[in-house]
Amino acid sequence: MKNNRIVVVGSSNTDMVIRCPNMPRPGETVLGGEFLMNHGGKGANQAVAAAKLGGNVTFIAKIGDDIFGAETLEMLRRTGIDTSHVSVSSDLPSGVALINVDAKGENSISVASGSNAALSGKDIDNAMEVISTADVMIAQLETPVETVAYAAEMAKRHGVTVVLNPAPAPLSPLPDALLRNVDIIIPNKTEAEAISGISITDGDSERKAIEAISAKGVGTTIITLGSKGALLCTGGDFIMVPTMKVKTVDTTAAGDTFCGAFCVALTEGKGLVDAVRFGNKAAAISVTRNGAQQSAPTREEVDDVWEARN
Ligand code: RIB
């Protein structure tokens, strides 16, 4: 352990959310929705989830020179996140996500990446001091994959635990050069299918997908399985870690909350199974309320559940 720091390399967006009775199909207009505008972006969601749980978080990101960027920066600072490596693009707008959430709490998301797409190797070089002294670095795929691969290479070189949340699901194979520097990968079912090339239909195919991912050189894989919990594979052992039953309101950012909480648990020295349980609990609480970052629980909330259920 170095300084318990979690470095998050990733995106921030402003989420424009409409709650609707059902997901619009192509060509369909659905009425009846409630509109919400929230802070989002997979990277920022993970950074905020970790900070709310007591993590010492530095966020490496790029925002636009606009009102969305300014409000994002202000929110990150208010949450206690080190923003000294959040830089501003002079020519690209801040990221925006359009999100539909249906009556079951399921979502569909489209993202205009804007400044997130300009996060570069130079930004990683500028942050080398914080990366090299961190305990854990986590990244997602809403910023360029070359930047993520470079950050992973640098972090690994300095003995930092590298976590990859490969979201959104990659459209082309992830570079081997990235995967060989990843210690722990946390895909959901869709992302695991995209990376492994195996369609997941049951427990057997879940394991086969994990084996295919392990064969690419990643030591530990955790597939998040929503209301079922998460399947952990480490050192060739498979461990299913169930989660709590809750009333789902909105699943947006549940995976991000899991990732942020998991990283906090790692920096606190918890073992992998306990870190997954901690992530499961944080994510379960988050789906009981609306939005991305505002749905992430506080430490007290997770500890209360932790006490009650263990
Ligand atoms: O994972 C949820 C996030 O995905 C949303 O906050 C949205 O901004 C997109 O990045």
Boltz pocket constraint, residues with backbone or C-beta under 6 A from the ligand:
constraints:
  - pocket:
      binder: B
      contacts: [[A, 13], [A, 14], [A, 15], [A, 39], [A, 40], [A, 41], [A, 42], [A, 45], [A, 96], [A, 97], [A, 109], [A, 111], [A, 142], [A, 252], [A, 253], [A, 254], [A, 256], [A, 292]]
      max_distance: 6.0
